[in-house]
Amino acid sequence: MVSKGGVKVLKGEVAFFHDVKKYGFIQPEDADEDEDDLFFHISDVDGEEIQEGDDVEFETEESEDGPKAANVEVL
């Protein structure tokens, strides 16, 4: 975990990305086995290029369905 301007920035890997529907899930680097991967939409990605297996940095925020990844940046 890194802190940028007081905001927690986590690292992880894109575990799944649906090219057509433009959403996916990130497995956080330090996640326990029983923790869920975090949902993200392409609109949460800095840039338009992302694919399964990419290493990423991201923040988390609450949504109606629970925590999700936000401000996703491909490393």
Secondary structure as UniProt FT lines:
FT   STRAND          2..4
FT   TURN            5..6
FT   STRAND          7..18
FT   TURN            19..22
FT   STRAND          23..28
FT   TURN            29..30
FT   TURN            33..34
FT   STRAND          38..41
FT   HELIX           42..44
FT   TURN            52..53
FT   STRAND          55..63
FT   TURN            64..65
FT   STRAND          66..74
//
